Amino acid sequence: MKALVLDAERRTASVQSIPKPVVGENEVLVRVQCVALNPVDSLYVSEPLGTTGRTVGSDWAGTIIESNAGYLRPGTRVAGFLQGASSVNERPGAFAEYLVCPSDLLWTLPDSMSLQEASAVSLCALTAAQALFYRLQLPAPFPYSEQDVQTVAQGLAIQQSTTEQPLYFLIYGASTSVGMYAVQLVHHAAASKGFKVVLIGTASRARFPMLKSAPYNYHALFNYKETDWPEKIRHITGGKGVDYVYDCIAEGSTVSLTSRLLREGGHMAIVRSFEGGAFDTEHIVGNPIYGAVWEAFGVEVQYHGMNLPASRPARAFATAFYKWLSKCQPLVPNPIRLMPGGLERIPLDGLILLGGGNMEDRLENRDEEWMRQISAEKLVYMIGK
C-alpha cells in the first residue's frame, strides 16, 4: 500500500510503498479515504521525534474492511486518530491507504456527515474534551468511570444550583480547531448538568459573526489584536475575573495574560506543554494544566522530553467520549478546506502551509487559492474512493 513516510534525516516525508497492516485482536482494518492535518503533523516532520520509515499523520476517516470486533462490521464508516511520528514510540500513523485501529478508539459516522467532515473531528475534539472534563473537571455530558472527577462535578453542580451565579469561561483562540469544539462541549455540559455559563472568546474580528452563531453561540467576543482585551474581559466579569480559562493557542504571552484573568480559585488548561518552550513562563498566575491527547491510547508515550505513563483512566475516558460521539452525534465538525491531490501533495502544500506548528510560523506567500492563510478551517485530503 502507499503511505506518507517520514525521512527524519532530511526532515521531510514522501509517499512510499509499505506492507498493508494486519488486523489484530479487538482491532479493525480501515480503508482510509480522508485525512485531516494538525499542527503536530507538520511539527514532527520538520522537527522529527520518530525515526525514518514511520508513517506520519493523525486524523483519519474511512470504511472498515475487516473487523475483529463483533459489533463493528465491514462497510461501517468510522473515524479516529493515530499517533504518527509524534513521539519516539514506533506506532504507525494515519496517512496511508490502510490502517488498523483499536475498536474502542474510533467512532461511527451518522449518515448526514461526510468522511471529509469526520476526518477533522477526532484529535481536536478529544483534546478539548480531555481539557474540559478530564483535567478541569467540568461535569461531562456523558458518563465515564472516574469517580473522583464525578464527585467534583457533582460539587460544582450543587454550587451552581445554590448560588445561581453563572460560570465565566474564557476560551482564548476561539476560532482554532480545538476552540471550536471546546465551546460546543461547554454548551453541552451546561445543558445536560443544569449549570449556567457565560462563554467569552478571543479571535480576529473577521470571525465574530461565525462565532456568535450556532453551534458556538459566544456571549462575548474580543479581538485579540487589540491590546486592551484583558481589561475588557475583566470588566464584564465585574472585576472578579473568570472562573475557567482554556488557552487554545499557548504561545508567546498568551498563557501569562489569560492566567491573570482568573478569579481567586479559578482553573486553567493549556494546549501546549511548558517543556515545549512555545510560551513565556514569567508572570503566569496559578498552575495551568497541560496533558497530551496521546494519553488516550492507554500506553506509555515518550513525548517532548516527557514520559507519559500508560493510563487506563485516560483510555476509558477516550472510549466513553467516542461512544458519545457515535450515539449522539453532538458536535458540528470544523469547517474544512478540501485540498487538491492526495498523499503526495501533503508535504508539498499542507505541511508547508501549517509551517513549524506555531501560529506565527504559518506560510503566507503562496499564490494558489488553496494556499491562503488558514483561519477557522481544517486542511483535508482525499486519499481513496
N, C-alpha and C positions, 0 to 999 in steps of 0.2 A: 504494500500500500504506500501511498505518498504521505509524507509528514513534513512539517516545518521543524528542522533540526538545528540545534544550537552549535555554533562554532565559537567556542569560548576564547580561543587564541585570537581570532580576528574580530571578536565582538560583533558578530552578526548571526544570521540564521538563513538557511537555504532549504529548498524542497529536495528531499531525498527519498529513495525507496527503502523501506524498512519492513520487517516481518509484521504481519497482521497479528494483533494481540489475541490471546486465548482466554476465554471467559473462565473465571474460577467460581468457587462456591459462593453463593449469595451475591453474584455479580451478574451484570448484563453486558452484552456486546451491542454497541450502538454504531449505526452508520451516521456519521456526523454530517450534517447538512448546512449548519450555520455556526459561526464563531463570532464572539464579540471581543473587542480589545479593551484591556485595562491598563492603566499606567504601569502597574507592576510587570506586565508583559514586556513593555519597552525597556523598563529599568534593568531587568535582569537578562536582557540580551546585550545591552550596552555596558553593563557592569556585572558580568556573569558571576553567579554563585554556583551554578551547575557546571558539569563537565561537558566537553564536546560529545555530541551524539545524543543528548537529551532532547526529546520532543518538547517544544515550548507551548505556552498558551494555557489559559484558564477556563474561560466561559465557553460553553457549547450548547447546542440543541440538535436533536436528531431523532432517529427512529430505531427502536430496539429490533435487532435481527436474530438475537439468541438470548435466552434467559435461563439462568439457574436460580431464579426466584419465582416461585409458583404464582404469585399474584400479579406479576408483570409479564405480559405476553408479547411475543413478536408482533410488530406493527404498531405498538404504542408509541406515541410521540412524547418525548421526555427532554428534560434539560437539567444541567448541573454544572459543576466546575471541578477542575483538577488543579494540581499544584505543579505547573510546568516550568521547570528550571529556575524556580524562585527560592530554592533552598539547596543545601548540599545533599539532600536525600536523592535517591535515584528513581523516584517515581516519574513516569512519563506524563506529559501534558496533553492538552486537548486539540491542538492544531494539527489534526491528522484526519484521514478518511474514515478511520475506525478507532474506537476506544473502548476500554472496559471501565465500568464504574460500579462501586458498591450499590446494591439495590436500595439502601436506605438513605443515600446521599444524592438523590435526584427527585424530581417532581414531574407529575404528568400534566400535560397542557390541556386547557379547555379548547373546544372546537373553535372558539372565537379568537384565539390567539395564534398568530403566525409563528413559525420557527424563528424568523428574524427577530421578532419582538422578544420571544422567550430567551434567546441567547444572551440578551442584555440584562437578565434578572439575577441569576443565581448568586454570583460572588458578592455583588454590591448590596443586594437586598439582605443577604445573611450577615454581611459586615454591619449593616445598620441595626439589624435585629439583635445581634450579639451585644453591640454597644448599649442599646436602649434597655434591653430586658435582662441579659445575662450579666452585664457589668454595672450599668447604672441602676439596675433593679427596679425599673418601672414595671408595673403589673402587665404581663404579656396577655395578648388577646387569644392565646392558645395554651393548652395545658402542656406542661413538661414536668420532669420528676425532681427538680431541685427544691427540696422542701424549705431550705433556708431562704432562698430567693422568694418563694411564695409567701413566707412569713413576712418578709419585708414588704412585699406587695400588699398584703392584707393590712399591714400597719399604715401604709400610705393611703389605702382606700378609706380606712377608718378616720385618719387625719383629715382627708378631704371632706368626708361626709359631716364631720363635726364643725369644721371651720367654714366650709362653703367658699373658701378662697381659691381662686384658680392658681394652677402652677404656671409660672412663666418659663417657657422653654425656648432657648435660643439655638438655632442651627446656623452656624457660620459656614457659608458655602452652600446656600440653599439650592442652587442650580447644578451642583455636582451630581453625579450618578448616585452616590451614597446619600447625599442630602435629599434627593427627590424620593428615595424610598423611606428615609428616616421620617419625614414629615407625615407620610401616609401611615406609617406604623404607629406614630404617636396618636394620630386621629383614631385609628382602630382601637388602640389601648384605652383611650379616654371613653370611647363609645361603649366598649364591652365591659369596662370596670366601673363606669359611672363617676369619673372624676372630671373636673373642669381644667382646661388648659388654654393658655394664650400662646400661640405659635408666633415666634419672632424669627425673621430670617435676614441674612445679608446676601446680596447678589448685585450684579450690574443692573442699572435701571432698565435696560432693554428687556430684562427677564421678569420684571414686575407683573405685567399683565398675565403671563402664564402662571406665575406662582400665586397670584391672587385667585386663580380659578381652580375648579376641581381637577384632579383629586388633591391638590396641595393646600389650597384654602388658608393661606397665611393670614393672620390677623394684622400683622405689621411687617413691613419690609424696609430695609435701609441699604443705601448704596455704599458698598464697602470702599469705593474710590473716594468718598468724602471723608475728611479726617475727623469730623465730629460725630460719626455714627455711634461710638460708645456712649457719648453723653446723651444722645437722643434715646438710646435703649434704656439707659438708667432712668431717664425722665419718665418714660411710660410705665415703669415699674414703681413709680412714686419714690424713687431714690433708694429703694431697698435692694435692687439687683434682681437677677434671675435665679430661679431655683435649679435649672439644669442648663448646661451648655454641651453641645456636640459640635466640635470643630472638625468639619469635613475637609479642611484644607491643611492645617497644621504645618504651615511654612512661615519662615521669617518671624514676624512679630505677632502672628495671629493668636498663638496659644497664650502669650502673656496678656494681650489686650482682652481677649474673651474671658480669661480666668479672673481678671479684675472686675468683671461684671457680675460675678457670683455673689449672691447674698451669703451671709454667715450660715454655714452648714449646707451650702449648695454642693452640687455634684457636677463633674465634667468628664467627658470622654473625648479622645482624640484619635484621628485615623492613622497617625504615624507614631513610631516609637521615638523615645529620647535617643536611643542608640543610633538612629539613622542620621541624626545631625541636621535635619531639614529646618528646624525652627530654633529661635533664640530661647535659651533657658533662663535668662535673667528676668527677674521681676514676675515670675509665674507665681500665682497665688494658689495655695492648696496643692492637691495631688491629682492632676489629670490622669485618667485611667486609659491605658492602651492594652489591646490584646489583638493578636494576629488572627485573621479569619481562618488560617490554616489549622488552628486548633480543632476545627470541626471534623477533621479526618480521624481524630482519636488515636493518633500515633505520634511518636517523638519526632520533632522537627527542629533542625538547626537553621536559624534564620536571622540574618542581620546581626551576627555576633551573639545571639541569644539561643539558649537551648530550651525549647518549649517541650515540657514533658507530655507524654500521652495523657489525654484527659477524657475519661469516659463520660463525665457530665457534659463536656463541650460537644462530644459526639451525639449524646442523647438530645441536647438542645437543638443541634442542627437537624437531626432526624425529625423532631417534633415540628420544627419550622417548615420543613419541606412537606410534611404531611398536611400541614395547614394550607400551604400553597396549593397542593393537589386537590384538597377537598373544597376549599372556599374560594379559590381564585381571587384573593382580596386586593392584589396590587395591580396598578396600572404600570406597564413597563415604561422604562425611559424612552423618550423619542430616539429614533435610530437614524443613522446616516448609512445607507447601503453603499458600500464601496465597490468600485469596479474590480473585476478579476477575482481570483481565488487565493489559495495558499501562497502562490508565487508573488503576489502583489503586496502581501502583508509587510515584509521588510522594506519594500521599495516605497510604500506610501504610508500605511497605517502606523508602523513603528516610528517612522521619521516624523510624522505629524504629531505623535504623542511626545516626542523628544525624550529627555532623560528620566521622565517620571514625575518631575516637578512642573507645576503650572507655568512657572516663568521660563521653562526651557522649551515650551512648545513652539513648533515651527510656524512662521507667518509669511514666508517669502516664496511659496509655490503658487503658480498661476492657475492650475487646474481647479475647476469649480469644486470638486470633491476634496481638495486640499485646503479649503478655507479653514479659518481658525475654529477650534472646537469650543462649543458652548452649549450646555444643556442637551448633549447628544452622546450616543454611544456609536462607535465605529463597528460596523457589522460586515462580515464577508460571507458570501455563499461559497461553499466548497463541495457541494454534492447536490444531486437532484432528490 
